[in-house]
Each structure stands twice: as structure tokens, then as C-alpha cells.
Amino acid sequence: MENPQKFTSSKEVISFLAEAFPACFSLEGEAKPLKIGIFQDLAERLSEDERVSKTLLRSSLRHYTNSWRYLYSVKEGVHRVDLDGNSDAAIEKEHAEHAKQQLEESKAKVAEKRKEQKAANGVAKKSYKNKASFNSKTTISGTNVDKPKPNKRPPPEKLTDAQLVVGTDVTVKVGKIPMPATITEVAKDGVQVQLNSGMVVKVQVDKLRLARSKR
């Protein structure tokens, strides 16, 4: 028969104890204060269980009894319990005060850690914001200035049938640059226009755009 796999963490051991001794240990809800000397009792009960080493059992008990949930349960006059849930000695004032002090110190440590983490996150966010602000500007001779925003204008309008008549001012694309012109003739095979330079050309309607009115 193969040897059972040993527990490797306090979490595994505590889960095992809560299952094996439910009247004594629990994973959630209100905890019960443990009998003094509970480690020896557990060592005897689990002496033949090869899954739990004494070293891990001791550290797991320490982890369990240092939890906030357990420290809340240690109050003066409350009876401790043994492995079977039977009442044992009542908690003394000294033990209750010690548990209260442990709880306050543990909470203070967590609060301080959260405060430091929050401060660190705030510095990181501020640094990121400053970097983003810097990158959104163009540096000229060491001076940050806002990038000029392009002046967006609507594209020139296509000609309507009513505008496709002699005398209409248009722009015609000759090469890559739109040139100002005036319609001089409208035919089935194209539209004849005269450029401002005096040149006359014939183009298709889709090459023409209505000239913008001068202001």
C-alpha cells in the first residue's frame, strides 16, 4: 500500500482539522477558544496519521489561533473546548486582554500596509498622469507647447444637376492639385471648363467640385 500524501501547508492542515474535529475547529463563522494543551491532545490522536508532521501541526495551530476570527472568540469567562467540543476551563482576564492586544496590533499592521500601498498607487498614478500630459505636447527648444490642431473643413460639394450649367465656378483636379475654373460647356461626353490660367480642358463630371464661396 502506498503511503498517504503528506500535507504541505497550514491551510491543508486546518481544513483537515475542521473535518476531523468539527466540534472544536471551524473554517468560517464564530470560532471556539481552544483548550490549553490542545497540541498535545492532537499529537496523541494523530500519532498514527502520517500526513501531519508535528512541526506543521504546531505552525498550523499558531496560524489558526492568530487569526482575527479566533482572537475575537477569546473573551474573559468564555469556556474553552477540547477536541470533542466539551467545555474546559474558562478564559482568564489576562488571556482575554492579551488576545485583544494581539487583535489590535494585527489590525494596525494591516491598516498601515494598506495606507502605504495606497500612497504608492497614488504616486504611480500621478507619475503616469504627468508622463501622459508631457507626451501630449510637442517640445520646442525645451518649451512644451500644445500641438496645433488642424483646421478641419468639410470636403467640397459635388455638383448637382442644377449647378451643372455654363458659368458655374468649380474646381477641377488637374494632376494632384484642384484648380479653380468655370464651366463653359456641358456635353454628353464630358464638361468643358476654362481654368483661371485660360486653358480649356474637358473632364468628367465626377472630377468637378463646387468652388467654395469667397468670404
N, C-alpha and C positions, 0 to 999 in steps of 0.2 A: 504494500500500500504506500502511495506517495505521501510525503509529509505535507501537512496543510500549509498554505502560503501565509507567511508572517505578515502582520500589519506593519506598515511603514510610516504612518503619520498619526498624530494625535486625533485628527478628525475621524479616522477609521476606528480608532480605539474607543472614542466617546460614543460613536454610533453603535458599536458592539455592546458597550456597557448599558446603553439605554434600551437595547433589545433584550439583553440578558437579565438586567435588573431594573425593570420599568418602575418599580415602586420606590426606587432610590434615585436613578438618573433619568434625565429627560433632555430632549433636543430643543424644545420650544415651550412657551408658556411659563408659568411660575416654577422656579427651581426649588428644590428642598435642601436645606442645610444638611451637610453630611456629618455622620458620627466621627468624632475624633478617633483616629486609628483605622480609618476605613481602608487605608492602603494595605495594612497587614491582613485585614479580612479578605480583600480582593486577591492578594497574593496566595492565600490559602485556597480559596475557591477555584482560582485559575492555575493552580500549580501544575496541573496536567495538560493545560491548554498551551501548545507550543506556538500559537500565533502571537501571543503577547509576551514581550520581554519585560522584565521588571523595570528596566530603565525607561522604556517607552511608556509603561503604565504610570510611573511616577510623574513624568513630564506631562502626560495627558491629564492626570488629576490636577496638576498645577494649572494647566490651561483652563480646565473646566471651572475650578474654584476662583480663578482670577477674572472670569467673565462678568460683565455688568449684571447680567441676569442672575447669576449666583450671588454676587455681592449684595444685591437688593434683598435677597432672602435672609441674609444673616442679621437678624434683629434680636434684641435682648428679650429673653423669656421664651422665644420660639424653640420648640424641641427639635433636635437633630434626629436623623433617621439612619437605621442600619441598612444593609443590602436588601433586606426583605421589606423595608418600609416601616419597621417597628420603631416606635418612639424611643429616643435615647435621652441623654442629658440635655437640659435647657441651655440655651446660649447665654453666656455671661456678658455683663456690660462691657468688659474690656475687649472681648472678641467682637462685639457689635460695633464698638467705636473704631476698632482697627479696620473692620470691613468698610465702614462708612468713609474713613480716611482714604483707603485704597481706591474706592469708587470715585471720590472727588479728584484725587490725583490723576487717575486714568482719564477722566473726562477732561480735565485741564490740559493734559498732554494732547489729546485728540483735537481739542479746540485750538490749541496753539499751532498744531500741524496744519489744520485747515486754514488758519489765518495766514501762515507762511505760504501755503500753496496758492491761496487766493491772491496774495501780494505778488507772487512770482508770475501768475497768469496775467495780472494787471500790467506788469512791466512788459511782458511778452506782447500783449495786445497793443500797448502804447507804441512799442518799437515797430511793430508791423504797420500800425496806422501812419507813423511818421515816415516809414520807408515807402509806403504806398503813396503818400502825399508828395514825397520827393520825386518819385518816379513819374508822377503825373505832370511834372513840369519840365521844361527844357532849360538846361544850364547854358548861359551865355556869359563868357568872361567871369565865371564864378558867381553869377547872379541868377537866381531862379525866377523865371518869368513864365506866365501861363502860355501854353501853346495857342497860337492864333486859331480861332475857329473858322472853318471855311464858310464863305457866304453862299449858302445853297439857294439856287434859283430854280424855279420849275423849268422843265425842258420846253423848247419851242413847240408851238402847236402845229399839228398837221393841218393842211388846207382843207376846208370844207368845199362843197360844190359851189356855194355862193361866193366864196373867196377866190375860186379858180377862174378869174377873169382878167382881162388885159388891164394893166395899171396897178395891180396889187403888188405891194412891196413884200418881197420874200427874201429868204436866204437859201442859197444853193450850195451844196457841198461839192467843191471843186478840189480834188485831191483830199487832203485831210482837214482843211480849214473851211468852215462855212463862209461864203462870200455874199454880201448884200447885192440884191438885184431887183429888177422889176419885170413882171410878166408882160411880154409883147405879143404873144400869140399862143392860142390854145388849140391843139390839134389832136387827132385820134392817136397818132404815133408818138406824142410827147408834147412837152410845153417848152416854148421858146422864151428865153429870158435874156435881158441885157444887163450885164454886170456894170457896176459903177465905173469900171475902167473903160467901158464902151464895147467890150467884147460881147458878142451874141452867141449863146450856146443853147442847144436843145437837150432837155433832160426828161426823165420820167417823173411823174407826179410824186412818187414816194421819196424823191431826192429833195423835195422842196419843203420848207417850213415857213410859217408866217413870221415876218420880221417883227421884232419887238418894237413897240411904240416908244419914241424918244420922249424923255421927261425933262 
